[in-house]
């Protein structure tokens, strides 16, 4: 009886391990938590198992704390190396987000009631206090 060759297990890798090796998520336990919380989709299918096997060509959608990413898997990783090495494991397909530019006026103004009061606002507040004009000597 001849043994059937597996579908080259070296070309597949656990999802949590791959996310850790690519430096997209800081630790393997954080990667597992993100997967279990349903913040990772592989080929438009939500994945909730850390042991899901990813292969070259899979497209991952990640919902991270500060941004959403779409990446294509280029290959499995051997270790968590430097960024330059990790960057070779995926192709970033995330669309460019237009940066919102604020004018100088918008940067200098604030909503009423937000932040520290101005000198004028402090004077108005002081006028509401009783005995403000009568100072004790």
MARMIVO-637893 format. One record per atom (N, C-alpha, C): residue number from 1; atom name; x, y, z. Coordinates in Angstrom, 2 decimals, m for minus. Example, Ala and Ser with C-alpha at 12.3 -4.5 7.8 and 13.67 -1.06 7.14 Angstrom:
+-----+----+---------+---------+---------+
|   k |  a |      xx |      yy |      zz |
+-----+----+---------+---------+---------+
|   1 |  N |   13.19 |   m5.69 |    7.80 |
|   1 | CA |   12.30 |   m4.50 |    7.80 |
|   1 |  C |   13.20 |   m3.30 |    7.80 |
|   2 |  N |   12.85 |   m2.25 |    7.08 |
|   2 | CA |   13.67 |   m1.06 |    7.14 |
|   2 |  C |   12.90 |    0.03 |    7.87 |
+-----+----+---------+---------+---------+
end
This chain:
+-----+----+---------+---------+---------+
|   k |  a |      xx |      yy |      zz |
+-----+----+---------+---------+---------+
|   1 |  N |    0.85 |   m1.18 |    0.00 |
|   1 | CA |    0.00 |    0.00 |    0.00 |
|   1 |  C |    0.89 |    1.24 |    0.00 |
|   2 |  N |    0.69 |    2.10 |   m0.99 |
|   2 | CA |    1.52 |    3.28 |   m1.14 |
|   2 |  C |    0.89 |    4.47 |   m0.41 |
|   3 |  N |    1.74 |    5.22 |    0.26 |
|   3 | CA |    1.25 |    6.36 |    1.03 |
|   3 |  C |    1.01 |    7.54 |    0.09 |
|   4 |  N |   m0.17 |    8.16 |    0.23 |
|   4 | CA |   m0.52 |    9.32 |   m0.59 |
|   4 |  C |    0.25 |   10.54 |   m0.09 |
|   5 |  N |    0.85 |   11.32 |   m0.98 |
|   5 | CA |    1.56 |   12.51 |   m0.52 |
|   5 |  C |    0.57 |   13.56 |   m0.05 |
|   6 |  N |    0.90 |   14.18 |    1.06 |
|   6 | CA |    0.05 |   15.27 |    1.57 |
|   6 |  C |    0.19 |   16.46 |    0.64 |
|   7 |  N |   m0.73 |   17.37 |    0.71 |
|   7 | CA |   m0.71 |   18.53 |   m0.18 |
|   7 |  C |    0.36 |   19.52 |    0.28 |
|   8 |  N |    1.58 |   19.05 |    0.31 |
|   8 | CA |    2.75 |   19.84 |    0.70 |
|   8 |  C |    2.47 |   20.68 |    1.94 |
|   9 |  N |    2.51 |   20.07 |    3.13 |
|   9 | CA |    2.18 |   20.79 |    4.35 |
|   9 |  C |    3.08 |   21.99 |    4.61 |
|  10 |  N |    4.26 |   22.04 |    4.01 |
|  10 | CA |    5.15 |   23.18 |    4.22 |
|  10 |  C |    4.61 |   24.44 |    3.53 |
|  11 |  N |    3.70 |   24.28 |    2.57 |
|  11 | CA |    3.16 |   25.45 |    1.87 |
|  11 |  C |    1.97 |   26.05 |    2.61 |
|  12 |  N |    1.53 |   25.40 |    3.67 |
|  12 | CA |    0.42 |   25.91 |    4.48 |
|  12 |  C |    0.94 |   26.22 |    5.88 |
|  13 |  N |    0.24 |   27.14 |    6.56 |
|  13 | CA |    0.65 |   27.50 |    7.91 |
|  13 |  C |   m0.57 |   27.94 |    8.71 |
|  14 |  N |   m0.51 |   27.71 |   10.02 |
|  14 | CA |   m1.58 |   28.15 |   10.91 |
|  14 |  C |   m1.75 |   29.65 |   10.79 |
|  15 |  N |   m3.00 |   30.10 |   10.81 |
|  15 | CA |   m3.30 |   31.51 |   10.64 |
|  15 |  C |   m2.69 |   32.36 |   11.75 |
|  16 |  N |   m2.81 |   31.93 |   13.01 |
|  16 | CA |   m2.27 |   32.72 |   14.11 |
|  16 |  C |   m0.75 |   32.84 |   14.02 |
|  17 |  N |   m0.10 |   31.77 |   13.62 |
|  17 | CA |    1.35 |   31.77 |   13.47 |
|  17 |  C |    1.76 |   32.70 |   12.32 |
|  18 |  N |    1.03 |   32.65 |   11.22 |
|  18 | CA |    1.34 |   33.48 |   10.06 |
|  18 |  C |    1.19 |   34.96 |   10.41 |
|  19 |  N |    0.11 |   35.32 |   11.12 |
|  19 | CA |   m0.09 |   36.72 |   11.50 |
|  19 |  C |    1.03 |   37.21 |   12.42 |
|  20 |  N |    1.50 |   36.34 |   13.29 |
|  20 | CA |    2.60 |   36.68 |   14.19 |
|  20 |  C |    3.91 |   36.84 |   13.42 |
|  21 |  N |    4.20 |   35.92 |   12.51 |
|  21 | CA |    5.44 |   35.97 |   11.72 |
|  21 |  C |    5.49 |   37.20 |   10.82 |
|  22 |  N |    4.34 |   37.65 |   10.32 |
|  22 | CA |    4.31 |   38.80 |    9.42 |
|  22 |  C |    4.34 |   40.13 |   10.16 |
|  23 |  N |    4.31 |   40.08 |   11.49 |
|  23 | CA |    4.33 |   41.27 |   12.33 |
|  23 |  C |    3.09 |   42.14 |   12.15 |
|  24 |  N |    2.01 |   41.57 |   11.65 |
|  24 | CA |    0.76 |   42.31 |   11.56 |
|  24 |  C |    0.09 |   42.40 |   12.93 |
|  25 |  N |    0.37 |   41.41 |   13.78 |
|  25 | CA |   m0.13 |   41.40 |   15.16 |
|  25 |  C |    1.06 |   41.09 |   16.06 |
|  26 |  N |    1.13 |   41.76 |   17.22 |
|  26 | CA |    2.32 |   41.73 |   18.07 |
|  26 |  C |    2.66 |   40.37 |   18.66 |
|  27 |  N |    1.67 |   39.59 |   19.04 |
|  27 | CA |    1.98 |   38.29 |   19.65 |
|  27 |  C |    1.02 |   37.23 |   19.12 |
|  28 |  N |    1.40 |   36.00 |   19.33 |
|  28 | CA |    0.56 |   34.90 |   18.85 |
|  28 |  C |   m0.74 |   34.83 |   19.64 |
|  29 |  N |   m0.69 |   35.12 |   20.92 |
|  29 | CA |   m1.91 |   35.09 |   21.73 |
|  29 |  C |   m2.86 |   36.21 |   21.32 |
|  30 |  N |   m2.33 |   37.39 |   20.95 |
|  30 | CA |   m3.20 |   38.46 |   20.44 |
|  30 |  C |   m3.78 |   38.08 |   19.09 |
|  31 |  N |   m3.01 |   37.37 |   18.28 |
|  31 | CA |   m3.51 |   36.89 |   16.99 |
|  31 |  C |   m4.65 |   35.90 |   17.20 |
|  32 |  N |   m4.48 |   34.99 |   18.16 |
|  32 | CA |   m5.53 |   34.02 |   18.46 |
|  32 |  C |   m6.80 |   34.72 |   18.93 |
|  33 |  N |   m6.64 |   35.73 |   19.77 |
|  33 | CA |   m7.80 |   36.47 |   20.27 |
|  33 |  C |   m8.52 |   37.19 |   19.14 |
|  34 |  N |   m7.77 |   37.82 |   18.24 |
|  34 | CA |   m8.37 |   38.53 |   17.10 |
|  34 |  C |   m9.15 |   37.55 |   16.21 |
|  35 |  N |   m8.59 |   36.37 |   16.01 |
|  35 | CA |   m9.25 |   35.36 |   15.18 |
|  35 |  C |  m10.53 |   34.88 |   15.85 |
|  36 |  N |  m10.44 |   34.57 |   17.15 |
|  36 | CA |  m11.62 |   34.09 |   17.88 |
|  36 |  C |  m12.71 |   35.14 |   17.97 |
|  37 |  N |  m12.33 |   36.43 |   18.00 |
|  37 | CA |  m13.30 |   37.52 |   18.05 |
|  37 |  C |  m13.95 |   37.78 |   16.69 |
|  38 |  N |  m13.48 |   37.09 |   15.66 |
|  38 | CA |  m14.06 |   37.24 |   14.33 |
|  38 |  C |  m13.58 |   38.46 |   13.58 |
|  39 |  N |  m12.38 |   38.94 |   13.90 |
|  39 | CA |  m11.85 |   40.13 |   13.23 |
|  39 |  C |  m10.96 |   39.79 |   12.05 |
|  40 |  N |  m10.94 |   38.49 |   11.65 |
|  40 | CA |  m10.12 |   38.05 |   10.52 |
|  40 |  C |  m11.00 |   37.27 |    9.56 |
|  41 |  N |  m10.89 |   37.60 |    8.27 |
|  41 | CA |  m11.61 |   36.86 |    7.23 |
|  41 |  C |  m10.59 |   36.39 |    6.20 |
|  42 |  N |  m10.75 |   35.16 |    5.75 |
|  42 | CA |   m9.88 |   34.60 |    4.72 |
|  42 |  C |  m10.73 |   34.32 |    3.50 |
|  43 |  N |  m10.38 |   34.93 |    2.38 |
|  43 | CA |  m11.14 |   34.80 |    1.14 |
|  43 |  C |  m12.63 |   35.09 |    1.37 |
|  44 |  N |  m12.92 |   36.19 |    2.03 |
|  44 | CA |  m14.28 |   36.68 |    2.33 |
|  44 |  C |  m15.08 |   35.75 |    3.23 |
|  45 |  N |  m14.44 |   34.84 |    3.93 |
|  45 | CA |  m15.10 |   33.96 |    4.89 |
|  45 |  C |  m14.51 |   34.23 |    6.27 |
|  46 |  N |  m15.38 |   34.59 |    7.22 |
|  46 | CA |  m14.92 |   34.85 |    8.58 |
|  46 |  C |  m14.36 |   33.57 |    9.19 |
|  47 |  N |  m13.21 |   33.67 |    9.81 |
|  47 | CA |  m12.54 |   32.52 |   10.41 |
|  47 |  C |  m12.47 |   32.74 |   11.91 |
|  48 |  N |  m12.83 |   31.70 |   12.69 |
|  48 | CA |  m12.78 |   31.81 |   14.15 |
|  48 |  C |  m11.88 |   30.75 |   14.77 |
|  49 |  N |  m11.15 |   30.02 |   13.96 |
|  49 | CA |  m10.22 |   29.01 |   14.48 |
|  49 |  C |   m8.78 |   29.41 |   14.17 |
|  50 |  N |   m7.98 |   29.46 |   15.21 |
|  50 | CA |   m6.57 |   29.84 |   15.04 |
|  50 |  C |   m5.80 |   28.83 |   14.21 |
|  51 |  N |   m6.27 |   27.60 |   14.20 |
|  51 | CA |   m5.56 |   26.54 |   13.49 |
|  51 |  C |   m5.90 |   26.51 |   12.00 |
|  52 |  N |   m6.71 |   27.44 |   11.51 |
|  52 | CA |   m7.04 |   27.49 |   10.08 |
|  52 |  C |   m5.75 |   27.61 |    9.29 |
|  53 |  N |   m5.62 |   26.82 |    8.23 |
|  53 | CA |   m4.40 |   26.79 |    7.43 |
|  53 |  C |   m4.50 |   27.78 |    6.28 |
|  54 |  N |   m3.55 |   28.72 |    6.20 |
|  54 | CA |   m3.50 |   29.66 |    5.08 |
|  54 |  C |   m2.42 |   29.21 |    4.11 |
|  55 |  N |   m2.61 |   29.55 |    2.85 |
|  55 | CA |   m1.65 |   29.18 |    1.81 |
|  55 |  C |   m1.41 |   30.39 |    0.92 |
|  56 |  N |   m0.42 |   30.30 |    0.08 |
|  56 | CA |   m0.11 |   31.38 |   m0.84 |
|  56 |  C |   m1.31 |   31.64 |   m1.75 |
|  57 |  N |   m1.65 |   32.92 |   m1.91 |
|  57 | CA |   m2.78 |   33.30 |   m2.74 |
|  57 |  C |   m4.03 |   33.65 |   m1.95 |
|  58 |  N |   m4.12 |   33.23 |   m0.69 |
|  58 | CA |   m5.26 |   33.58 |    0.14 |
|  58 |  C |   m5.27 |   35.08 |    0.41 |
|  59 |  N |   m6.46 |   35.67 |    0.46 |
|  59 | CA |   m6.61 |   37.08 |    0.75 |
|  59 |  C |   m7.22 |   37.21 |    2.14 |
|  60 |  N |   m6.53 |   37.94 |    3.02 |
|  60 | CA |   m6.98 |   38.13 |    4.39 |
|  60 |  C |   m7.48 |   39.55 |    4.60 |
|  61 |  N |   m8.59 |   39.68 |    5.30 |
|  61 | CA |   m9.10 |   40.98 |    5.72 |
|  61 |  C |   m9.02 |   41.03 |    7.23 |
|  62 |  N |   m8.25 |   41.98 |    7.75 |
|  62 | CA |   m8.04 |   42.10 |    9.19 |
|  62 |  C |   m8.63 |   43.40 |    9.69 |
|  63 |  N |   m9.34 |   43.33 |   10.78 |
|  63 | CA |   m9.88 |   44.52 |   11.43 |
|  63 |  C |   m9.08 |   44.73 |   12.71 |
|  64 |  N |   m8.07 |   45.58 |   12.64 |
|  64 | CA |   m7.21 |   45.83 |   13.79 |
|  64 |  C |   m7.71 |   47.05 |   14.56 |
|  65 |  N |   m7.05 |   47.36 |   15.67 |
|  65 | CA |   m7.49 |   48.45 |   16.52 |
|  65 |  C |   m7.54 |   49.80 |   15.80 |
|  66 |  N |   m6.50 |   50.13 |   15.10 |
|  66 | CA |   m6.41 |   51.46 |   14.49 |
|  66 |  C |   m6.63 |   51.49 |   12.99 |
|  67 |  N |   m6.71 |   50.32 |   12.36 |
|  67 | CA |   m6.88 |   50.32 |   10.91 |
|  67 |  C |   m7.41 |   48.97 |   10.44 |
|  68 |  N |   m7.92 |   48.95 |    9.23 |
|  68 | CA |   m8.36 |   47.72 |    8.58 |
|  68 |  C |   m7.37 |   47.43 |    7.46 |
|  69 |  N |   m6.97 |   46.17 |    7.34 |
|  69 | CA |   m5.99 |   45.77 |    6.34 |
|  69 |  C |   m6.55 |   44.69 |    5.44 |
|  70 |  N |   m6.11 |   44.70 |    4.20 |
|  70 | CA |   m6.39 |   43.62 |    3.26 |
|  70 |  C |   m5.03 |   43.21 |    2.70 |
|  71 |  N |   m4.67 |   41.94 |    2.90 |
|  71 | CA |   m3.36 |   41.45 |    2.45 |
|  71 |  C |   m3.52 |   40.13 |    1.71 |
|  72 |  N |   m2.59 |   39.88 |    0.79 |
|  72 | CA |   m2.55 |   38.60 |    0.08 |
|  72 |  C |   m1.34 |   37.83 |    0.59 |
|  73 |  N |   m1.56 |   36.58 |    0.94 |
|  73 | CA |   m0.48 |   35.71 |    1.44 |
|  73 |  C |    0.42 |   35.34 |    0.28 |
|  74 |  N |    1.72 |   35.60 |    0.46 |
|  74 | CA |    2.69 |   35.22 |   m0.57 |
|  74 |  C |    3.41 |   33.93 |   m0.22 |
|  75 |  N |    3.41 |   33.58 |    1.07 |
|  75 | CA |    4.05 |   32.34 |    1.48 |
|  75 |  C |    4.06 |   32.20 |    2.98 |
|  76 |  N |    4.39 |   31.00 |    3.47 |
|  76 | CA |    4.48 |   30.80 |    4.92 |
|  76 |  C |    5.79 |   31.35 |    5.47 |
|  77 |  N |    5.80 |   31.62 |    6.76 |
|  77 | CA |    7.00 |   32.13 |    7.40 |
|  77 |  C |    7.72 |   31.04 |    8.17 |
|  78 |  N |    9.03 |   31.21 |    8.35 |
|  78 | CA |    9.83 |   30.27 |    9.12 |
|  78 |  C |   10.04 |   30.76 |   10.54 |
|  79 |  N |   10.07 |   32.09 |   10.70 |
|  79 | CA |   10.33 |   32.68 |   12.01 |
|  79 |  C |    9.81 |   34.11 |   12.03 |
|  80 |  N |    9.79 |   34.70 |   13.22 |
|  80 | CA |    9.43 |   36.11 |   13.35 |
|  80 |  C |   10.71 |   36.91 |   13.24 |
|  81 |  N |   11.02 |   37.31 |   12.05 |
|  81 | CA |   12.26 |   38.03 |   11.79 |
|  81 |  C |   12.03 |   39.53 |   11.76 |
|  82 |  N |   13.00 |   40.25 |   11.23 |
|  82 | CA |   12.85 |   41.71 |   11.13 |
|  82 |  C |   11.75 |   42.08 |   10.14 |
|  83 |  N |   11.34 |   43.34 |   10.19 |
|  83 | CA |   10.24 |   43.81 |    9.35 |
|  83 |  C |   10.51 |   43.54 |    7.87 |
|  84 |  N |   11.71 |   43.77 |    7.41 |
|  84 | CA |   12.04 |   43.58 |    5.99 |
|  84 |  C |   11.78 |   42.13 |    5.56 |
|  85 |  N |   12.10 |   41.19 |    6.44 |
|  85 | CA |   11.86 |   39.78 |    6.15 |
|  85 |  C |   10.37 |   39.45 |    6.22 |
|  86 |  N |    9.69 |   39.99 |    7.22 |
|  86 | CA |    8.25 |   39.73 |    7.39 |
|  86 |  C |    7.45 |   40.32 |    6.24 |
|  87 |  N |    7.89 |   41.43 |    5.71 |
|  87 | CA |    7.17 |   42.13 |    4.63 |
|  87 |  C |    7.14 |   41.29 |    3.34 |
|  88 |  N |    8.06 |   40.34 |    3.20 |
|  88 | CA |    8.11 |   39.49 |    2.01 |
|  88 |  C |    7.05 |   38.38 |    2.03 |
|  89 |  N |    6.37 |   38.22 |    3.17 |
|  89 | CA |    5.37 |   37.15 |    3.30 |
|  89 |  C |    3.99 |   37.56 |    2.81 |
|  90 |  N |    3.76 |   38.86 |    2.57 |
|  90 | CA |    2.44 |   39.31 |    2.15 |
|  90 |  C |    2.53 |   40.51 |    1.21 |
|  91 |  N |    1.44 |   40.72 |    0.49 |
|  91 | CA |    1.30 |   41.86 |   m0.40 |
|  91 |  C |    0.14 |   42.70 |    0.12 |
|  92 |  N |    0.38 |   43.95 |    0.43 |
|  92 | CA |   m0.65 |   44.82 |    1.01 |
|  92 |  C |   m1.60 |   45.32 |   m0.09 |
|  93 |  N |   m2.88 |   44.96 |    0.02 |
|  93 | CA |   m3.89 |   45.36 |   m0.95 |
|  93 |  C |   m4.83 |   46.42 |   m0.40 |
|  94 |  N |   m4.53 |   46.96 |    0.78 |
|  94 | CA |   m5.39 |   47.94 |    1.43 |
|  94 |  C |   m5.50 |   49.19 |    0.57 |
|  95 |  N |   m6.74 |   49.64 |    0.27 |
|  95 | CA |   m6.88 |   50.86 |   m0.55 |
|  95 |  C |   m6.36 |   52.08 |    0.21 |
|  96 |  N |   m5.82 |   53.00 |   m0.53 |
|  96 | CA |   m5.27 |   54.23 |    0.05 |
|  96 |  C |   m6.41 |   55.08 |    0.63 |
|  97 |  N |   m6.25 |   55.51 |    1.88 |
|  97 | CA |   m7.25 |   56.35 |    2.53 |
|  97 |  C |   m6.87 |   57.81 |    2.33 |
|  98 |  N |   m7.79 |   58.62 |    1.82 |
|  98 | CA |   m7.47 |   60.05 |    1.68 |
|  98 |  C |   m7.35 |   60.69 |    3.06 |
|  99 |  N |   m6.28 |   61.45 |    3.26 |
|  99 | CA |   m6.07 |   62.11 |    4.55 |
|  99 |  C |   m6.87 |   63.40 |    4.57 |
| 100 |  N |   m7.58 |   63.60 |    5.66 |
| 100 | CA |   m8.41 |   64.80 |    5.80 |
| 100 |  C |   m7.52 |   65.95 |    6.24 |
| 101 |  N |   m7.52 |   67.00 |    5.46 |
| 101 | CA |   m6.71 |   68.17 |    5.77 |
| 101 |  C |   m7.58 |   69.20 |    6.49 |
| 102 |  N |   m7.10 |   69.70 |    7.60 |
| 102 | CA |   m7.80 |   70.75 |    8.32 |
| 102 |  C |   m7.13 |   72.08 |    8.02 |
| 103 |  N |   m7.96 |   73.12 |    7.90 |
| 103 | CA |   m7.41 |   74.44 |    7.65 |
| 103 |  C |   m6.80 |   74.98 |    8.94 |
| 104 |  N |   m6.03 |   76.05 |    8.82 |
| 104 | CA |   m5.42 |   76.66 |   10.00 |
| 104 |  C |   m6.49 |   77.15 |   10.96 |
| 105 |  N |   m7.59 |   77.65 |   10.41 |
| 105 | CA |   m8.69 |   78.12 |   11.26 |
| 105 |  C |   m9.29 |   76.96 |   12.05 |
| 106 |  N |   m9.53 |   75.83 |   11.38 |
| 106 | CA |  m10.10 |   74.66 |   12.06 |
| 106 |  C |   m9.16 |   74.12 |   13.14 |
| 107 |  N |   m7.85 |   74.20 |   12.90 |
| 107 | CA |   m6.90 |   73.74 |   13.89 |
| 107 |  C |   m6.86 |   74.66 |   15.11 |
| 108 |  N |   m7.08 |   75.96 |   14.89 |
| 108 | CA |   m6.97 |   76.94 |   15.98 |
| 108 |  C |   m8.25 |   77.07 |   16.80 |
| 109 |  N |   m9.39 |   76.71 |   16.25 |
| 109 | CA |  m10.65 |   76.86 |   16.98 |
| 109 |  C |  m11.02 |   75.57 |   17.68 |
| 110 |  N |  m11.85 |   75.70 |   18.66 |
| 110 | CA |  m12.33 |   74.53 |   19.39 |
| 110 |  C |  m13.83 |   74.70 |   19.62 |
| 111 |  N |  m14.48 |   73.60 |   19.88 |
| 111 | CA |  m15.91 |   73.64 |   20.17 |
| 111 |  C |  m16.13 |   74.32 |   21.51 |
| 112 |  N |  m17.21 |   75.03 |   21.61 |
| 112 | CA |  m17.53 |   75.71 |   22.86 |
| 112 |  C |  m17.72 |   74.67 |   23.96 |
| 113 |  N |  m17.05 |   74.89 |   25.07 |
| 113 | CA |  m17.15 |   73.96 |   26.18 |
| 113 |  C |  m16.08 |   72.89 |   26.18 |
| 114 |  N |  m15.26 |   72.86 |   25.15 |
| 114 | CA |  m14.19 |   71.86 |   25.08 |
| 114 |  C |  m12.87 |   72.51 |   25.47 |
| 115 |  N |  m12.09 |   71.84 |   26.27 |
| 115 | CA |  m10.77 |   72.34 |   26.63 |
| 115 |  C |  m10.83 |   73.37 |   27.75 |
| 116 |  N |   m9.71 |   74.05 |   27.95 |
| 116 | CA |   m9.62 |   75.06 |   29.00 |
| 116 |  C |  m10.43 |   76.28 |   28.61 |
| 117 |  N |  m11.02 |   76.96 |   29.60 |
| 117 | CA |  m11.77 |   78.18 |   29.28 |
| 117 |  C |  m10.81 |   79.32 |   28.92 |
| 118 |  N |  m11.28 |   80.20 |   28.08 |
| 118 | CA |  m10.50 |   81.38 |   27.72 |
| 118 |  C |  m10.59 |   82.38 |   28.86 |
| 119 |  N |   m9.80 |   83.44 |   28.78 |
| 119 | CA |   m9.83 |   84.48 |   29.82 |
| 119 |  C |  m11.21 |   85.12 |   29.89 |
| 120 |  N |  m11.80 |   85.35 |   28.74 |
| 120 | CA |  m13.14 |   85.93 |   28.70 |
| 120 |  C |  m14.15 |   85.00 |   29.37 |
| 121 |  N |  m14.07 |   83.71 |   29.10 |
| 121 | CA |  m14.99 |   82.75 |   29.71 |
| 121 |  C |  m14.78 |   82.66 |   31.22 |
| 122 |  N |  m13.53 |   82.79 |   31.68 |
| 122 | CA |  m13.27 |   82.77 |   33.12 |
| 122 |  C |  m13.88 |   83.99 |   33.80 |
| 123 |  N |  m13.76 |   85.15 |   33.16 |
| 123 | CA |  m14.38 |   86.36 |   33.73 |
| 123 |  C |  m15.89 |   86.21 |   33.83 |
| 124 |  N |  m16.50 |   85.64 |   32.78 |
| 124 | CA |  m17.95 |   85.43 |   32.82 |
| 124 |  C |  m18.34 |   84.48 |   33.94 |
| 125 |  N |  m17.54 |   83.47 |   34.17 |
| 125 | CA |  m17.81 |   82.52 |   35.25 |
| 125 |  C |  m17.64 |   83.19 |   36.61 |
| 126 |  N |  m16.59 |   84.00 |   36.74 |
| 126 | CA |  m16.35 |   84.69 |   38.01 |
| 126 |  C |  m17.49 |   85.66 |   38.34 |
| 127 |  N |  m18.08 |   86.27 |   37.35 |
| 127 | CA |  m19.19 |   87.20 |   37.59 |
| 127 |  C |  m20.42 |   86.48 |   38.14 |
| 128 |  N |  m20.54 |   85.20 |   37.90 |
| 128 | CA |  m21.68 |   84.44 |   38.39 |
| 128 |  C |  m21.53 |   84.07 |   39.86 |
| 129 |  N |  m20.31 |   84.10 |   40.37 |
| 129 | CA |  m20.07 |   83.73 |   41.76 |
| 129 |  C |  m20.52 |   84.86 |   42.68 |
| 130 |  N |  m21.12 |   84.51 |   43.81 |
| 130 | CA |  m21.50 |   85.57 |   44.74 |
| 130 |  C |  m20.25 |   86.18 |   45.40 |
| 131 |  N |  m20.35 |   87.44 |   45.73 |
| 131 | CA |  m19.27 |   88.16 |   46.41 |
| 131 |  C |  m18.00 |   88.26 |   45.58 |
| 132 |  N |  m18.13 |   88.24 |   44.28 |
| 132 | CA |  m16.93 |   88.34 |   43.45 |
| 132 |  C |  m16.37 |   89.76 |   43.52 |
| 133 |  N |  m17.25 |   90.75 |   43.49 |
| 133 | CA |  m16.80 |   92.14 |   43.49 |
| 133 |  C |  m16.36 |   92.58 |   44.89 |
| 134 |  N |  m16.81 |   91.88 |   45.91 |
| 134 | CA |  m16.46 |   92.25 |   47.28 |
| 134 |  C |  m15.30 |   91.38 |   47.75 |
| 135 |  N |  m14.13 |   91.91 |   47.70 |
| 135 | CA |  m12.96 |   91.16 |   48.11 |
| 135 |  C |  m12.66 |   91.48 |   49.56 |
| 136 |  N |  m12.29 |   90.44 |   50.27 |
| 136 | CA |  m11.94 |   90.64 |   51.68 |
| 136 |  C |  m10.48 |   91.03 |   51.78 |
| 137 |  N |  m10.23 |   92.01 |   52.60 |
| 137 | CA |   m8.87 |   92.48 |   52.78 |
| 137 |  C |   m8.25 |   91.95 |   54.04 |
+-----+----+---------+---------+---------+
end
